[in-house]
């Protein structure tokens, strides 16, 4: 059993499918942290600052929507918190996992509708190569 | 919770370290299958058939030792069976997982004292790319 479990989500069906099973892995007084990472756009010559700000806000809104949707999948009796951050997904996931000292990252093995050479998504791939504790790849 | 969990072991400390935690993930009437894969030597011009047979037998003995050692780590009340097979480790692990229709493979993320470019061992790496269901990488 784990005291802290990090559950990243990109809002995809894959991320949500059966990830709720991680509730079974949580110690009685444990905490589940749901995280969605919004990509940050940098200014581009063909876009106005206003457009960029709007897009960044829409990414943040989407990330918030993702974590709320995921939270609703868990037993309401569990201690579930949510986080929305801006950054690169894999790096941010591992950073949060380390800062929060989670014992397990439970992540979908497939990415957001991507067709990859391998079976697992690139974010999951990076996470398992960077995180020094347990990772549950959920299919 | 999982009805069937496959726990491969190469006899390394890494493989045994905390892998026993998977007992918590097992459904009440579930089964843990511990597997060790012995490599098979093929005849070599500088070795007699007798020597090859002896080596193959010693690999099988070691694999049997590995699964017995791992089995002793689990709660005796759990339904734990063991398997020893000859073959390539990653391929054999996935083949058994598919044949036995396990829901989870729980595998150590580090190999047998290997220094790898990445954090996870090559067998675990191959397993996560081939197995189409959940994988717990235990650190």
Interface residues (C-beta under 8 A of the other chain):
Chain A: X1 X21 X24 X25 X109 X118 X119 X120 X128 X129 X130 X131 X132 X133 X134 X135 X136 X137 X138 X139
Chain B: X1 X21 X24 X25 X109 X118 X119 X120 X128 X129 X130 X131 X132 X133 X134 X135 X136 X137 X138 X139
